[in-house]
Amino acid sequence: MDDYQYDCPSADIDMLARVISDLFPEQTQFAERRDDAGRTSLAIHYVAMRFGSTARRITIDVRFEPAALARYRALPPRLHARSYAVLRAYVEATLGSLEEAYANGETVPREVDIEMGEDFA
């Protein structure tokens, strides 16, 4: 049984969520979204236990630049590994910056955006 929740109608966005799911605690929710401009994003909702004495709900919104997502979708699956690595690196860096902010006594934001552009695909 999977301890994560995936609400991603597109198979490729679902796969991107699964590539980074191990970076998050169990019960994390991954949801594919589209904004009014038609941009696709992957919203990650999780409860962070390590930012203080109480649990803290955090949302990370991974926004895909339309041209980069189109290039990714045009690639054969065997060439997706680079995009997976770039996505993972961005998410890991974001989580690291949240931990660094907390360690420095700064307020950890409840919402964070990651823009995936040219380097994604």
N, C-alpha and C positions, 0 to 999 in steps of 0.2 A: 504494500500500500504506500502511496506517495504522501508524504507529510507536507507537501506544498499544494497551493491551490492555483490552478492555471485557468484563466478566462481569456484565451487567445484564439479567436476564430481562424486566423491565418496560420497555417502550418509552420511557415518560416519564423513568424514572431514567437510562436509557441516554442520552437526549437531554440531561439535566442534566449528565451526565459529559462529554459532548462540548462543551457550552457553556464548560466551564472547563478543558478539556484543554490548551489552548495556554499555560496558566499554569505547566505542569509540563514537566520534561524528557522526551525520548523514553523509551520503555520503561516509563512509568508505568502502573500497573494500577489500574483502577477496578472495584470490585466492589459489587454491591447486596447488602445484608444485612438480615436481620430478627432482632431480639432476642427473648427469651422472652416479652416483653409484646406482641409483634407490631409494634413500631416499626420503620419502615424507615430504613435509613441507607445512605449512599454512602461506602465505605471507599476512600481514595486511598493507594496504596502507591507511594512513589517514593524514588529515591536522590538525596540532596542532595549536590552536590559543593562548594558554597560555604561550608560550615560547618566548615572546618578542613582539615587536610592529607589526611585520608582521607574516603572516601565514607561517608555516613551514611544508613541506612534510616530513613525517617520515614513514619508512618501518620497521615493526617488522617481522622477519622471525622465525616462530616457527618450529623447526626441530624435527621430531620424530625419535628416535632411532628405526631401523627396528624391533628389537626383542620386544621392548615395544609396538610398534604399532600392531604387530602381536598378542601379548597377549591381547591387548585391543579389537582387532577385533574378537578374539575368545571368549570373554566374552559375556554372554547373555545381551541384552540391559538393563535389570533391574539392572545390576551390573556396569553400566557405570558412576553412580553418583560420585563415588570416583575419577575417572579420570577427570571428569568435574571440580570437586573441585580443584584438583591439577593444572590443566591447568589454571583455573581462578586465583588461588593464584600466580602462576608464572607470569602471565600477569599483575596482579595488582601490584606485587612487581616491575616489570620492569617499569611500568608507574610511580610508586612512585619514583624510582631511577632517572628517567628522570626529574621529577619535583624537586627532591632534587638537582640534578646537576644544574638546571637552577637557583634555589634559592641561590645556592652557587656561582653564577656568572660563572659557567663553561659552555663551549659550549655543547649544547645538540646534540648528534650524530643524523645523518639523517637515519642511518641504525643500527638496533639492532638485535642480534640473541638470541633466547631462545632455549636451548637444553632440550627436553623432553626425559628423560631416564627411568631408573628403577622405580622411584617413580610414573611415569605416569600410569603404568599398571603392 
